[in-house]
């Protein structure tokens, strides 16, 4: 390679590259190396959680894959959609889980409650039943977040870390160096434990609310004759049905005997409950068929108002 011009005295002539100063060549390659170092440092600063967090040398944790290091697991957890709510301030935290409860109340709990209770005659039962559905969903969400942070917190606080080198079949144990152990325990004590404390308080509150809602439903059903009817235990279960009244010997007599039907109705809380016994009747019929296979199964739904 030849440079286009090289001044020698008052004359210009083509000069070979070998005659160019070594100082310029070294400066050129040194500048290239500096540019590569700057780009490498920029990438390392952007992917800092992938290396040694807390300013530590990444080589200290080199045996453990980056995605299985507790410091990186914590960083990923705090960026996840649901798990990140646990790191918000108290007002934002309460608003988000309150929205979950409201949505579950309207979309899940209330439709089921309307199918179970009459909102005009049993408004309190309807509201409490829908509230139970919303509280169950909130409790499940908070429990899921709690388990995630508890898992990462245990991995931060432990001195020996279990990891998978290439797969589930290749488990290894990594003993943390003192620097890594000190950093992880600081994160576990001052970052994860406050989050777990908040989640425990939320779980405790939702559990108390669930218990109060169930207690209210039980109290209201005890005061309601309809609810009391559902708590009655059958006196006798036969192959034809369930009998509550002691004045009735066989359920087939209810078809023609008005007095027996009235006695059975009174024993069941004021309303005939034959249709509610279909599952029990069917089970008894199947047991009877197994015990005497040559006896035909009769349809017990006739005369029961079905």
For each residue, the residues with C-beta under 8 A, 3 or more apart:
1: 16 17
2: 14 15 16 17
3: 6 14 15 16 17 20
4: 14
5: 12 13 14 15
6: 3 12 13 14 15 19
7: 11 12
8: 11 12 13
9:
10:
11: 7 8
12: 5 6 7 8
13: 5 6 8
14: 2 3 4 5 6
15: 2 3 5 6 19 20
16: 1 2 3 19
17: 1 2 3 20
18:
19: 6 15 16
20: 3 15 17 24 25
21: 24 25
22: 25 26
23: 26 27
24: 20 21 27 28
25: 20 21 22 28 29
26: 22 23 29 30
27: 23 24 30 31
28: 24 25 31 32
29: 25 26 32 33
30: 26 27 33 34
31: 27 28 34 35
32: 28 29 35 36
33: 29 30 36 37
34: 30 31 37 38
35: 31 32 38 39
36: 32 33 39 40
37: 33 34 40 41
38: 34 35 41 42
39: 35 36 42 43
40: 36 37 43 44
41: 37 38 44 45
42: 38 39 45 46
43: 39 40 46 47
44: 40 41 47 48 51
45: 41 42 48
46: 42 43
47: 43 44 50 51
48: 44 45 51 53
49: 53 66 71 72 75 76
50: 47 58 66 72
51: 44 47 48 58 66
52: 55 56 57 58 59 60 61 180
53: 48 49 56 69 71 72 75 183
54: 71 183 187
55: 52
56: 52 53 60 61 179 180 183
57: 52 60
58: 50 51 52 61 62
59: 52 62
60: 52 56 57 177 179 180
61: 52 56 58 64 69 174 180
62: 58 59
63: 163 165 172 174
64: 61 68 69 161 163 174
65: 68 69 163 164 165
66: 49 50 51 69 72
67: 72 73 76
68: 64 65 72 73 163 164
69: 53 61 64 65 66 72 73
70: 73 74 152 155 156 161 184 187
71: 49 53 54 74 75 156 183 184 187
72: 49 50 53 66 67 68 69 75 76
73: 67 68 69 70 76 77 152 155
74: 70 71 77 78 152 156 187 191 192
75: 49 53 71 72 78 79
76: 49 67 72 73 79 80
77: 73 74 80 83 148 149 152
78: 74 75 83 84 87
79: 75 76 84
80: 76 77 83 84
81: 84
82: 85 141 144 145
83: 77 78 80 86 145 148 149
84: 78 79 80 81 87 88
85: 82 88 92 93 96 97 145
86: 83 93 145 149 195 198 199
87: 78 84 195
88: 84 85 92 93 96
89: 92 93
90: 93 94
91: 94 95
92: 85 88 89 95 96
93: 85 86 88 89 90 96 97 198
94: 90 91 97 98
95: 91 92 98 99
96: 85 88 92 93 99 100
97: 85 93 94 100 101 138 141 142 202
98: 94 95 101 102
99: 95 96 102 103
100: 96 97 103 104 134 137 138 141
101: 97 98 104 105 134 135 137 138
102: 98 99 105 106 134
103: 99 100 106 107 134
104: 100 101 107 108 109 133 134 136 137 138
105: 101 102 108 109 110 130 131 133 134
106: 102 103 109 110
107: 103 104 110 111
108: 104 105 111 112 133 134 137
109: 104 105 106 112 113 129 130 131 132 133 134
110: 105 106 107 113 114 126 130 133
111: 107 108 114 115
112: 108 109 115 116 129 130 133
113: 109 110 116 117 119 125 126 127 129 130 133
114: 110 111 117 119 126
115: 111 112
116: 112 113 125 126 129
117: 113 114 121 122 125 126 129
118: 121 122 126
119: 113 114 122 123 126
120: 123
121: 117 118
122: 117 118 119 125 126 220 224
123: 119 120 126 127
124: 127 128 216 220
125: 113 116 117 122 128 129 217 220 221 224
126: 110 113 114 116 117 118 119 122 123 129 130
127: 113 123 124 130 131
128: 124 125 131 132 213 216 217 220
129: 109 112 113 116 117 125 126 132 133 217
130: 105 109 110 112 113 126 127 133 134
131: 105 109 127 128 134 135 209 213
132: 109 128 129 135 136 210 213 214 217
133: 104 105 108 109 110 112 113 129 130 136 137
134: 100 101 102 103 104 105 108 109 130 131 137 138
135: 101 131 132 138 139 206 209 210 213
136: 104 132 133 139 140 210
137: 100 101 104 108 133 134 140 141
138: 97 100 101 104 134 135 141 142 206
139: 135 136 142 143 203 206 207 210
140: 136 137 143 144
141: 82 97 100 137 138 144 145
142: 97 138 139 145 146 199 202 203 206
143: 139 140 146 147 203
144: 82 140 141 147 148
145: 82 83 85 86 141 142 148 149 199
146: 142 143 149 150 196 199 200 203
147: 143 144 150 151
148: 77 83 144 145 151 152
149: 77 83 86 145 146 152 153 192 195 196 199
150: 146 147 153 154 196
151: 147 148 154 155
152: 70 73 74 77 148 149 155 156 192
153: 149 150 156 157 188 192 193 196
154: 150 151 157 158
155: 70 73 151 152 158 161 184
156: 70 71 74 152 153 184 185 187 188 192
157: 153 154 184 185 188 189
158: 154 155 161
159: 175 176 181
160: 173 174 175 176
161: 64 70 155 158 173 174 175 176
162: 171 172 173 174
163: 63 64 65 68 171 172 173 174
164: 65 68 167 168 170 171 172
165: 63 65 170 171 172
166: 170
167: 164 170
168: 164 171
169:
170: 164 165 166 167
171: 162 163 164 165 168
172: 63 162 163 164 165
173: 160 161 162 163
174: 61 63 64 160 161 162 163
175: 159 160 161
176: 159 160 161 180 181 184
177: 60 180 181
178: 181 182
179: 56 60 182 183
180: 52 56 60 61 176 177 183 184
181: 159 176 177 178 184 185
182: 178 179 185 186
183: 53 54 56 71 179 180 186 187
184: 70 71 155 156 157 176 180 181 187 188
185: 156 157 181 182 188 189
186: 182 183 189 190
187: 54 70 71 74 156 183 184 190 191 192
188: 153 156 157 184 185 191 192 193
189: 157 185 186 192 193
190: 186 187 193 194
191: 74 187 188 194 195
192: 74 149 152 153 156 187 188 189 195 196
193: 153 188 189 190 196 197
194: 190 191 197 198
195: 86 87 149 191 192 198 199
196: 146 149 150 153 192 193 199 200
197: 193 194 200 201
198: 86 93 194 195 201 202
199: 86 142 145 146 149 195 196 202 203
200: 146 196 197 203 204
201: 197 198 204 205
202: 97 142 198 199 205 206
203: 139 142 143 146 199 200 206 207
204: 200 201 207 208
205: 201 202 208 209
206: 135 138 139 142 202 203 209 210
207: 139 203 204 210 211
208: 204 205 211 212
209: 131 135 205 206 212 213
210: 132 135 136 139 206 207 213 214
211: 207 208 214 215
212: 208 209 215 216
213: 128 131 132 135 209 210 216 217
214: 132 210 211 217 218
215: 211 212 218 219
216: 124 128 212 213 219 220
217: 125 128 129 132 213 214 220 221
218: 214 215 221 222
219: 215 216 222 223
220: 122 124 125 128 216 217 223 224 227
221: 125 217 218 224 227 228 230 231
222: 218 219 227 228 231
223: 219 220 227
224: 122 125 220 221 227 228
225: 228 229 269 270
226: 229 230 269 271
227: 220 221 222 223 224 230 231
228: 221 222 224 225 231 232 269
229: 225 226 232 268 269 270 271 273
230: 221 226 227 269
231: 221 222 227 228
232: 228 229 244 267 268 269
233:
234: 237 242 243 244 277 280
235: 243 244 245 246 267
236: 242 243
237: 234 242 243 280 284
238: 241 242 243 250 251 284
239: 281 284 285 288 300
240: 250 251 252 281 298 300
241: 238 251 274 277 280 281 300 304
242: 234 236 237 238 251 277 280 281
243: 234 235 236 237 238 248 249 250 251 264
244: 232 234 235 248 264 267 268 273
245: 235 248 260 263 264 266 267 268
246: 235 267
247: 259 260 263 264
248: 243 244 245 251 253 254 260 263 264
249: 243 253
250: 238 240 243 253
251: 238 240 241 242 243 248 254 274 300 304
252: 240 255 303
253: 248 249 250 256 257 260
254: 248 251 257 260 261 264 274 303 304
255: 252 302 303
256: 253
257: 253 254 260 261
258: 261 262
259: 247 262 263
260: 245 247 248 253 254 257 263 264
261: 254 257 258 264 265 272
262: 258 259 265 266
263: 245 247 248 259 260 266 267
264: 243 244 245 247 248 254 260 261 267 268 272
265: 261 262 268 270 271 272
266: 245 262 263 270
267: 232 235 244 245 246 263 264
268: 229 232 244 245 264 265 271 272 273
269: 225 226 228 229 230 232 273
270: 225 229 265 266
271: 226 229 265 268
272: 261 264 265 268 275 305
273: 229 244 268 269 276 277
274: 241 251 254 277 304 305 306
275: 272 278 304 305 306
276: 273
277: 234 241 242 273 274 280 281
278: 275 281 282 301 306
279: 282 283
280: 234 237 241 242 277 283 284
281: 239 240 241 242 277 278 284 285 300
282: 278 279 285 286
283: 279 280 286 287
284: 237 238 239 280 281 287 288
285: 239 281 282 288 289 297 298 300
286: 282 283 289 290
287: 283 284 290 291
288: 239 284 285 291 292 295 297
289: 285 286 292 293 295 297
290: 286 287 293
291: 287 288
292: 288 289 295
293: 289 290
294:
295: 288 289 292
296:
297: 285 288 289
298: 240 285
299: 302
300: 239 240 241 251 281 285 304
301: 278 304 306
302: 255 299
303: 252 254 255
304: 241 251 254 274 275 300 301
305: 272 274 275
306: 274 275 278 301
